[in-house]
Amino acid sequence: MKKLLFALFAISLFSCKEESKVEEAVAKIPVEFKVERFDQVFYQSKPEDLQKIKAQYPFFFPVGNPDSVWVNKIKNPLLQELYKEVQMKYPTLGPIETDMEKMFAYVQYYFPKFKTPRVITLINEVDTEAKSFYVDTLALVSLDCYLGKEHRFYVDFPEYKKQSLEPNQILPDLVSTFCYGKIAPPTDRTLLSAMIYYGKELYVKDKLIPFYSDADKIGYTDMQIKFCQENEYFMWSHFIENKLLFDTNSKNELRFIKPAPFSKFYLEIDNQTPGRVGQWLGWQIVRSYMENNEKVTLEQLLAMDAKTIFDNSKYKPKKP
């Protein structure tokens, strides 16, 4: 027992030292950027300003649309109301901009080829399927999709979706899109492959936004995180006993991976569960793998197949 405690203490001490080294290195990385408020530039403009704006932000103005389309948007009373609500919520980005600076430093530490992107805020008419994008040299944030779950514009959205419309989801959403193309796609249609894929994405959030809580990284409430932690053993046992890990039934992704009001174990407890528990469990598997394979780099992890990660993760939730 003493040997086990000593081993656990040694692992913990080593982990703390490594984290400290990373933090020191990240702190030395210079990050310079300025958030460009395209939302303000566009909705405060006059028709005669349009050509100048189009020259500065050509990617927002698809070829083939006459200028009248954009002038009508500027004058649209509903969009102007939306703009006013955004300005009330975000007169400045304040702490979010500070967090972005930290995140970009971590990006350069773990992915040296990627320099600080051009950061632009906009309004996309509450298109929740395109809230934020971070691709190569450009990061876009649709501020109208982060007004807070109680905002009147979101009244018709289901509760589980409202949670993703909080300001604390801006950076996690940016990291999710940053992961596009960097994580090897699943090599099969098993539930395990989907779990590990999203587990990798969440592990990248551990590295790029370590100053965020687990709840914020996955878009859960504190109560939902607590449920997963307290029921990890039972959820995992259900997956094992029902042989779900290597099942290729596409319904399993709908039950445990895709956004939903709750996960579908087909048990009385379902209504108490958060959606996407398969992602959360995949996250724990990936974390366990990296804790037990310290020489594996982040980029090596992202390229690795799910079965290799699972077989070498030593993942085994403790029975309460």
C-alpha positions in Angstrom: 0.0 0.0 0.0 2.8 2.4 0.9 4.5 1.6 -2.4 1.3 2.4 -4.3 0.9 5.7 -2.4 4.5 6.6 -3.1 4.1 5.9 -6.8 1.0 8.0 -7.0 2.8 10.8 -5.2 5.7 10.6 -7.6 3.5 10.7 -10.7 1.6 13.7 -9.2 4.9 15.5 -8.5 6.2 14.8 -11.9 3.0 16.0 -13.5 3.1 19.3 -11.5 6.7 19.9 -12.6 5.9 19.3 -16.2 2.9 21.7 -16.1 5.0 24.3 -14.4 7.6 24.0 -17.2 4.9 24.4 -19.8 3.4 27.4 -18.1 6.8 29.1 -17.9 7.5 28.4 -21.6 4.1 29.7 -22.7 4.5 32.9 -20.6 7.6 33.7 -22.7 5.8 33.4 -26.1 4.9 36.8 -27.5 1.3 37.2 -28.7 0.1 40.3 -30.5 -3.3 40.7 -31.9 -6.2 43.1 -32.0 -9.8 42.0 -32.1 -11.5 43.6 -35.2 -15.1 44.5 -34.5 -16.6 43.9 -37.9 -20.0 43.9 -36.2 -19.5 47.5 -35.3 -17.9 48.5 -38.5 -20.7 47.1 -40.6 -23.8 48.1 -38.6 -22.6 51.6 -37.9 -21.7 52.2 -41.5 -23.4 54.3 -44.3 -24.0 53.1 -47.8 -21.1 55.2 -49.1 -18.8 53.3 -46.8 -19.5 50.0 -48.3 -16.8 49.8 -50.9 -14.1 50.5 -48.3 -15.5 47.8 -46.0 -15.7 45.3 -48.8 -12.0 45.9 -49.6 -11.0 45.4 -46.0 -13.2 42.3 -45.4 -13.7 40.7 -48.9 -14.4 37.2 -47.4 -17.7 38.5 -45.9 -19.0 39.7 -49.3 -19.6 36.8 -51.8 -19.2 37.7 -55.5 -22.6 38.0 -57.2 -24.5 39.9 -54.6 -25.4 43.5 -55.5 -24.6 46.2 -53.0 -28.3 46.6 -52.3 -28.2 43.3 -50.4 -25.7 44.7 -47.9 -27.4 48.1 -47.7 -30.7 46.4 -46.8 -28.9 44.4 -44.1 -27.5 47.6 -42.5 -31.0 49.2 -42.6 -32.9 46.0 -41.4 -34.6 46.9 -38.1 -34.4 43.4 -36.7 -30.7 43.1 -37.5 -30.1 46.6 -36.0 -31.9 45.4 -32.8 -29.7 42.3 -32.8 -26.7 44.5 -33.2 -27.7 46.7 -30.2 -28.1 43.6 -28.0 -24.6 42.5 -29.0 -23.2 45.9 -28.1 -24.9 45.9 -24.7 -23.4 42.5 -24.0 -20.0 43.1 -25.5 -19.1 46.8 -25.5 -15.6 45.3 -25.3 -14.4 41.7 -25.1 -12.5 42.3 -21.9 -11.6 39.0 -20.1 -12.4 37.0 -23.3 -9.7 38.9 -25.2 -7.3 38.2 -22.3 -8.2 34.5 -22.4 -7.7 34.5 -26.2 -4.2 35.8 -25.7 -3.4 32.9 -23.4 -4.9 30.4 -25.8 -2.9 31.7 -28.7 0.3 31.3 -26.7 -0.6 27.7 -25.9 -1.4 27.1 -29.6 2.1 28.3 -30.5 3.7 26.1 -27.9 1.9 22.9 -28.9 1.6 23.8 -32.7 4.6 26.0 -33.5 3.7 26.3 -37.2 0.5 28.2 -36.3 1.0 31.9 -35.7 -1.5 34.2 -34.0 -4.5 34.6 -36.3 -6.5 37.6 -37.3 -9.4 37.8 -34.9 -12.7 39.2 -36.2 -16.1 39.5 -34.4 -19.4 39.6 -36.4 -23.1 39.0 -36.4 -24.4 36.0 -38.3 -28.1 36.3 -37.6 -27.9 33.7 -34.8 -26.7 30.8 -37.0 -25.8 28.4 -34.2 -24.2 26.0 -36.6 -21.5 28.6 -37.4 -20.8 30.2 -34.1 -17.0 30.4 -34.2 -14.2 29.4 -36.6 -10.5 29.2 -36.1 -8.7 28.1 -39.2 -5.1 28.8 -40.0 -4.6 32.6 -39.9 -8.3 33.6 -39.2 -10.5 33.3 -36.1 -14.1 34.4 -36.5 -16.5 34.9 -33.5 -20.3 35.4 -34.0 -21.1 37.4 -30.9 -24.9 37.1 -31.4 -24.5 33.4 -30.6 -23.1 34.1 -27.2 -25.6 36.4 -25.5 -26.3 34.0 -22.6 -28.8 31.1 -22.4 -31.5 33.3 -20.8 -31.5 35.8 -23.6 -34.9 36.4 -25.2 -33.6 35.7 -28.7 -33.0 32.1 -27.7 -36.4 31.5 -26.0 -37.4 28.9 -28.6 -34.2 26.9 -28.4 -34.1 23.6 -26.5 -32.5 23.9 -23.0 -29.5 21.7 -23.9 -28.7 23.9 -26.9 -29.0 27.1 -24.8 -26.1 26.0 -22.7 -23.8 26.3 -25.8 -24.8 30.0 -26.2 -23.0 31.2 -23.1 -19.9 33.5 -23.3 -17.8 30.8 -21.7 -18.2 28.7 -24.9 -16.4 31.1 -27.2 -12.9 29.7 -26.6 -14.0 26.0 -26.5 -15.8 26.5 -29.8 -12.7 28.1 -31.3 -10.6 25.1 -30.2 -13.1 22.7 -31.6 -12.8 24.2 -35.0 -9.0 24.5 -34.7 -9.0 20.7 -34.4 -10.6 20.3 -37.8 -8.1 18.3 -39.9 -5.7 17.8 -37.1 -7.4 14.8 -35.5 -7.2 11.6 -37.6 -10.7 10.6 -38.6 -12.1 7.3 -37.2 -11.0 4.3 -39.2 -14.3 2.4 -38.5 -17.8 3.1 -37.3 -17.6 1.7 -33.8 -18.8 3.7 -30.9 -15.3 3.5 -29.4 -13.8 5.3 -32.4 -16.3 8.2 -32.0 -15.7 8.4 -28.3 -11.9 8.6 -28.8 -12.2 11.1 -31.6 -14.1 13.5 -29.4 -12.0 12.6 -26.4 -9.0 13.8 -28.4 -10.7 17.1 -29.1 -11.5 17.6 -25.5 -7.9 16.7 -24.5 -6.7 19.4 -26.9 -8.9 21.8 -24.9 -7.0 20.6 -21.8 -3.8 21.8 -23.4 -4.9 25.0 -25.2 -7.3 26.3 -22.5 -6.1 24.7 -19.3 -7.4 27.7 -17.4 -11.0 26.7 -18.2 -13.0 24.3 -16.1 -13.9 20.8 -17.4 -17.6 21.9 -17.5 -16.7 24.9 -19.8 -14.5 22.7 -22.0 -17.3 20.3 -22.8 -20.2 22.7 -22.5 -21.8 21.1 -19.4 -23.1 22.7 -16.2 -21.3 21.9 -13.0 -24.1 19.5 -12.0 -23.7 17.6 -15.3 -20.0 17.3 -14.7 -20.7 16.1 -11.2 -23.1 13.5 -12.5 -20.5 12.1 -14.9 -17.9 11.9 -12.2 -20.2 10.2 -9.7 -21.5 7.8 -12.3 -18.4 7.1 -14.3 -18.1 3.5 -13.2 -21.8 2.7 -13.8 -21.8 4.3 -17.3 -18.7 2.4 -18.2 -20.0 -0.8 -16.9 -23.2 -0.3 -19.0 -21.1 0.1 -22.1 -19.0 -3.0 -21.3 -21.9 -5.3 -20.3 -23.9 -4.3 -23.4 -20.9 -4.7 -25.7 -21.4 -1.2 -27.1 -17.7 -0.2 -27.6 -17.2 -2.1 -30.8 -20.8 -2.0 -32.0 -21.1 -0.2 -35.3 -24.8 0.7 -35.0 -25.1 4.3 -36.0 -27.8 4.8 -33.4 -25.2 4.6 -30.7 -23.7 7.9 -31.8 -27.2 9.5 -31.5 -27.6 8.0 -28.0 -24.2 8.9 -26.5 -22.2 11.2 -28.8 -24.4 13.8 -30.6 -25.8 16.8 -28.8 -29.1 15.9 -27.1 -31.1 16.8 -23.9 -29.9 13.5 -22.3 -28.1 10.3 -23.1 -30.2 7.2 -23.9 -29.2 4.2 -21.7 -32.9 3.2 -21.9 -33.1 3.3 -18.1 -35.1 5.2 -15.6 -32.1 7.4 -14.9 -31.9 8.8 -18.5 -33.6 12.1 -17.7 -30.9 12.8 -15.1 -28.0 12.3 -17.6 -26.4 15.0 -19.7 -26.2 14.4 -23.4 -22.9 13.3 -25.0 -21.6 11.2 -22.2 -19.8 9.1 -24.8 -17.6 12.1 -25.5 -16.9 12.6 -21.8 -15.9 8.9 -21.3 -13.7 9.1 -24.4 -12.1 12.1 -22.8 -11.3 10.1 -19.7 -9.8 7.3 -21.8 -7.5 9.7 -23.7 -6.5 11.4 -20.4 -5.6 8.0 -19.0 -3.6 7.0 -22.1 -1.6 10.2 -21.9 -1.0 9.8 -18.2 0.4 6.3 -18.8 2.4 7.2 -22.0 4.2 10.3 -21.1 6.6 10.3 -24.1 3.7 10.5 -26.6 3.4 14.0 -28.0 0.1 15.8 -28.6 0.5 15.5 -32.4 1.3 11.8 -32.1 -1.8 11.3 -30.0 -4.0 13.1 -32.6 -2.7 10.8 -35.4 -3.2 7.6 -33.4 -6.0 5.1 -34.0 -8.7 4.6 -31.3 -7.9 0.9 -30.5 -4.2 1.6 -29.9 -5.2 4.4 -27.4 -7.8 2.3 -25.7 -5.6 -0.9 -25.4 -2.8 1.1 -23.8 -4.8 3.5 -21.7 -5.2 1.3 -18.6 -8.5 3.0 -18.2 -10.6 1.5 -15.4 -13.0 3.6 -13.5 -13.0 3.0 -9.7 -16.1 1.4 -8.2 -17.8 3.8 -5.7 
